[in-house]
């Protein structure tokens, strides 16, 4: 039987001709062992458990078919918490952690006292809404998604992480409007990829397309959200979106169209890309 180290070395060799990150094989082993309470670094040179070796080898074969590691593991880490995912749920990205961080900083600045009502639209796995609910106890958090399966996954993640979030199945803002809610903060990471753009096979072949594509210019959902937002936000409110790195000017123009008297800005992520849009309504 091979050691854990030997299994990882063999996996790296098997994956070298595939478009897979250099550390993926090692990270995969780390996660498998961590789930079983085994410190990989303490036992790296020891003979591998037969069950772990079997699961690992099968997983490497799935990676060679472009399947995302998060679907192979069944979860993705986000803001230090485990979010369970499957092929009907979009995998949360690390970039979205930055959106959560910016929102939380803005809560302290613009809503320093009292309860703050937030809705996460098109919530997917629930990464944003669960994170916000757990990181700031003053937030009263709601979440919507058109996919019933996604809402079930998000509700499961909220339960497993101990977050108090109210979920609705419905199209964008429709459930918020239907339930007569008024929001201090409207947040959304909508589908924003241009319809005909070429994507990595691991994305286009596995992740739900309804969570990816935003129309001919990628802006369909932003238009709808900004056009309908005044129906659900309070007199003073904030709107926060994740956006594509090349959509800054388009989003700022949409902000002028729908909220001409309000301040809007686009914030760069840690990689220096324009990835977060904020609109401050009467703030």
C-alpha positions as CSV (number, residue, x, y, z in Angstrom):
1,X,0.0,0.0,0.0
2,X,1.3,3.5,-0.9
3,X,1.8,6.3,1.6
4,X,-0.3,9.4,1.5
5,X,2.7,11.2,0.1
6,X,3.1,8.6,-2.7
7,X,-0.6,8.9,-3.6
8,X,-0.3,12.7,-3.9
9,X,2.8,12.4,-6.0
10,X,1.1,9.9,-8.3
11,X,-1.9,12.1,-8.6
12,X,0.2,15.2,-9.5
13,X,1.8,13.1,-12.2
14,X,-1.6,12.0,-13.5
15,X,-3.0,15.5,-13.6
16,X,0.0,17.3,-15.1
17,X,-1.5,17.4,-18.6
18,X,-4.8,18.8,-17.3
19,X,-5.8,22.3,-16.6
20,X,-5.9,21.8,-12.8
21,X,-4.2,23.8,-10.1
22,X,-0.7,22.6,-9.0
23,X,-1.9,22.2,-5.3
24,X,-5.2,20.5,-6.1
25,X,-4.1,17.0,-5.5
26,X,-2.5,17.8,-2.2
27,X,-5.4,19.9,-1.1
28,X,-7.8,17.1,-2.0
29,X,-5.9,14.7,0.2
30,X,-5.8,17.2,3.0
31,X,-9.5,17.6,3.0
32,X,-10.2,13.8,2.9
33,X,-7.9,13.3,5.9
34,X,-9.2,16.3,7.8
35,X,-12.7,15.0,7.6
36,X,-11.5,11.9,9.3
37,X,-9.6,13.8,12.0
38,X,-6.2,12.9,10.6
39,X,-3.4,15.5,10.4
40,X,-2.0,15.0,6.9
41,X,1.3,16.6,7.7
42,X,1.9,14.3,10.8
43,X,1.0,11.1,8.8
44,X,2.1,12.1,5.3
45,X,4.8,9.3,5.1
46,X,2.6,6.6,6.7
47,X,0.8,3.9,4.8
48,X,-2.5,5.2,3.5
49,X,-5.8,3.9,4.9
50,X,-7.3,1.7,2.2
51,X,-10.7,3.5,2.1
52,X,-9.1,6.9,1.9
53,X,-6.9,5.7,-0.9
54,X,-9.8,4.3,-2.9
55,X,-11.9,7.5,-2.5
56,X,-8.8,9.6,-3.4
57,X,-8.1,7.7,-6.6
58,X,-11.7,7.8,-7.8
59,X,-11.7,11.5,-7.1
60,X,-8.6,12.1,-9.1
61,X,-10.3,10.3,-12.0
62,X,-13.3,12.7,-11.7
63,X,-10.9,15.7,-11.7
64,X,-9.5,14.4,-15.0
65,X,-13.1,14.7,-16.3
66,X,-13.1,18.4,-15.4
67,X,-15.5,17.9,-12.4
68,X,-14.9,20.7,-9.8
69,X,-13.3,19.5,-6.6
70,X,-16.1,21.1,-4.5
71,X,-18.6,18.7,-6.1
72,X,-16.3,15.8,-5.5
73,X,-15.9,16.7,-1.9
74,X,-19.5,17.8,-1.6
75,X,-18.6,21.1,0.0
76,X,-16.7,24.4,-0.3
77,X,-15.1,26.5,2.4
78,X,-16.4,30.1,2.5
79,X,-15.5,32.6,5.2
80,X,-14.1,29.9,7.3
81,X,-17.3,27.8,7.2
82,X,-18.3,24.7,5.3
83,X,-21.0,25.0,2.7
84,X,-22.4,21.8,1.2
85,X,-22.9,21.9,-2.6
86,X,-23.9,19.7,-5.4
87,X,-24.4,20.0,-9.2
88,X,-27.7,22.0,-8.9
89,X,-26.0,24.6,-6.7
90,X,-23.4,27.2,-7.8
91,X,-20.1,26.8,-6.0
92,X,-19.3,29.9,-3.9
93,X,-16.1,31.7,-4.9
94,X,-13.5,33.2,-2.7
95,X,-14.0,36.6,-4.4
96,X,-17.5,36.7,-2.9
97,X,-15.9,36.6,0.5
98,X,-14.6,40.1,-0.2
99,X,-18.1,41.3,-1.1
100,X,-19.3,40.0,2.3
101,X,-16.4,41.8,4.1
102,X,-17.2,45.1,2.3
103,X,-20.9,44.8,3.2
104,X,-20.1,44.2,6.8
105,X,-17.8,47.2,6.9
106,X,-20.6,49.3,5.4
107,X,-23.0,48.1,8.0
108,X,-20.9,49.6,10.7
109,X,-20.5,52.9,8.8
110,X,-24.1,53.4,7.5
111,X,-26.2,51.5,9.9
112,X,-24.5,51.9,13.3
113,X,-27.5,51.1,15.5
114,X,-30.5,48.9,15.6
115,X,-31.7,46.0,13.5
116,X,-30.8,46.0,9.8
117,X,-32.9,44.2,7.2
118,X,-31.0,42.4,4.5
119,X,-32.0,40.3,1.5
120,X,-29.6,38.1,-0.5
121,X,-31.2,37.7,-3.9
122,X,-30.4,34.6,-6.0
123,X,-28.8,33.1,-3.0
124,X,-27.5,29.8,-4.4
125,X,-25.7,27.8,-1.7
126,X,-26.5,30.5,0.9
127,X,-22.9,31.5,1.3
128,X,-23.6,35.3,1.4
129,X,-26.7,35.3,3.6
130,X,-25.4,32.7,6.1
131,X,-22.1,34.6,6.4
132,X,-23.8,38.0,6.9
133,X,-26.2,36.5,9.5
134,X,-23.4,34.9,11.5
135,X,-20.9,37.8,11.3
136,X,-23.3,40.6,12.4
137,X,-26.0,39.7,14.9
138,X,-28.0,43.0,14.2
139,X,-28.8,41.7,10.7
140,X,-32.3,40.3,10.0
141,X,-31.5,38.2,6.9
142,X,-33.8,37.0,4.1
143,X,-32.8,35.1,1.0
144,X,-34.5,34.2,-2.3
145,X,-33.7,31.9,-5.3
146,X,-35.8,30.8,-8.3
147,X,-34.5,27.3,-7.8
148,X,-36.3,25.3,-5.1
149,X,-33.3,22.9,-5.0
150,X,-30.9,25.8,-4.3
151,X,-33.1,27.1,-1.6
152,X,-33.2,23.7,0.1
153,X,-29.4,23.6,-0.1
154,X,-29.1,27.1,1.3
155,X,-31.5,26.3,4.1
156,X,-29.5,23.2,4.9
157,X,-26.3,25.2,5.0
158,X,-27.9,27.8,7.3
159,X,-29.1,25.0,9.7
160,X,-25.7,23.3,9.8
161,X,-23.9,26.6,10.4
162,X,-26.4,27.8,13.0
163,X,-27.6,30.9,11.0
164,X,-31.0,32.4,11.3
165,X,-32.1,33.1,7.7
166,X,-35.6,33.2,6.2
167,X,-35.7,31.7,2.8
168,X,-38.2,32.1,-0.1
169,X,-38.5,30.4,-3.5
170,X,-39.2,33.0,-6.2
171,X,-37.9,35.1,-9.0
172,X,-35.4,37.8,-7.8
173,X,-37.3,40.4,-5.7
174,X,-40.8,38.9,-6.2
175,X,-40.9,37.1,-2.8
176,X,-39.6,40.2,-1.0
177,X,-42.3,42.4,-2.6
178,X,-45.0,39.7,-2.0
179,X,-44.1,39.5,1.7
180,X,-44.2,43.3,2.1
181,X,-40.6,43.5,3.2
182,X,-38.5,46.7,3.1
183,X,-34.8,46.4,3.0
184,X,-31.9,48.4,4.4
185,X,-29.5,46.3,2.3
186,X,-30.2,44.5,-1.0
187,X,-27.3,42.2,-2.0
188,X,-27.0,40.0,-5.0
189,X,-24.3,38.0,-6.8
190,X,-26.4,37.4,-9.9
191,X,-25.6,35.5,-13.1
192,X,-23.4,38.0,-15.1
193,X,-21.5,36.0,-17.7
194,X,-22.1,37.0,-21.3
195,X,-24.1,34.3,-23.0
196,X,-21.7,33.3,-25.7
197,X,-18.4,33.6,-23.8
198,X,-16.1,30.5,-23.7
199,X,-15.8,29.1,-20.2
200,X,-13.6,26.5,-18.5
201,X,-15.1,23.1,-19.0
202,X,-15.3,22.5,-15.2
203,X,-17.7,25.4,-15.1
204,X,-19.8,25.1,-18.2
205,X,-20.1,21.3,-18.0
206,X,-21.0,21.0,-14.4
207,X,-22.3,24.1,-12.7
208,X,-26.0,25.2,-13.2
209,X,-26.3,27.5,-16.2
210,X,-29.1,29.5,-14.6
211,X,-26.5,30.7,-12.1
212,X,-23.9,31.7,-14.7
213,X,-25.3,33.5,-17.7
214,X,-26.7,37.1,-17.7
215,X,-27.8,37.6,-21.2
216,X,-26.2,39.0,-24.4
217,X,-24.2,41.6,-22.4
218,X,-24.3,39.9,-19.0
219,X,-26.4,42.8,-17.5
220,X,-29.9,41.4,-17.7
221,X,-30.3,40.7,-13.9
222,X,-28.7,44.0,-12.9
223,X,-31.2,45.9,-15.0
224,X,-34.1,44.0,-13.5
225,X,-32.8,44.5,-9.9
226,X,-32.2,48.2,-10.3
227,X,-35.5,48.8,-12.1
228,X,-37.4,47.0,-9.3
229,X,-35.3,47.9,-6.3
230,X,-37.3,51.0,-5.2
231,X,-40.3,48.8,-4.5
232,X,-38.4,47.0,-1.8
233,X,-35.8,49.2,-0.3
234,X,-36.2,51.8,2.5
235,X,-35.9,55.5,2.2
236,X,-32.3,55.1,3.1
237,X,-30.7,51.9,1.8
238,X,-27.7,50.3,0.2
239,X,-27.5,48.0,-2.8
240,X,-24.5,45.7,-3.2
241,X,-23.6,43.5,-6.2
242,X,-20.8,41.3,-7.3
243,X,-19.9,42.2,-10.9
244,X,-17.8,41.0,-13.7
245,X,-14.3,42.5,-13.8
246,X,-15.1,44.4,-17.1
247,X,-18.6,45.7,-16.1
248,X,-17.7,48.7,-14.0
249,X,-18.7,51.4,-16.5
250,X,-21.9,49.6,-17.5
251,X,-23.0,49.3,-13.9
252,X,-22.3,52.9,-13.1
253,X,-24.4,53.9,-16.2
254,X,-27.2,51.8,-15.0
255,X,-27.0,53.4,-11.6
256,X,-27.3,56.8,-13.2
257,X,-30.3,55.6,-15.2
258,X,-32.3,54.2,-12.3
259,X,-30.9,56.2,-9.3
260,X,-29.7,59.4,-10.8
261,X,-29.5,61.3,-7.5
262,X,-27.6,58.6,-5.6
263,X,-23.9,57.8,-5.2
264,X,-22.5,54.7,-6.7
265,X,-19.0,53.2,-6.7
266,X,-17.1,50.1,-7.8
267,X,-14.6,48.6,-5.5
268,X,-11.6,46.5,-6.5
269,X,-10.9,43.1,-5.1
270,X,-7.5,42.0,-3.7
271,X,-6.4,41.1,-7.3
272,X,-7.0,44.7,-8.4
273,X,-10.1,43.9,-10.4
274,X,-13.4,45.8,-10.4
275,X,-15.6,43.2,-8.7
276,X,-18.0,45.0,-6.2
277,X,-20.7,47.5,-7.0
278,X,-22.3,49.6,-4.2
279,X,-25.1,52.1,-4.5
280,X,-26.0,54.3,-1.5
281,X,-29.6,55.4,-1.7
282,X,-30.0,58.6,0.4
283,X,-27.0,57.6,2.5
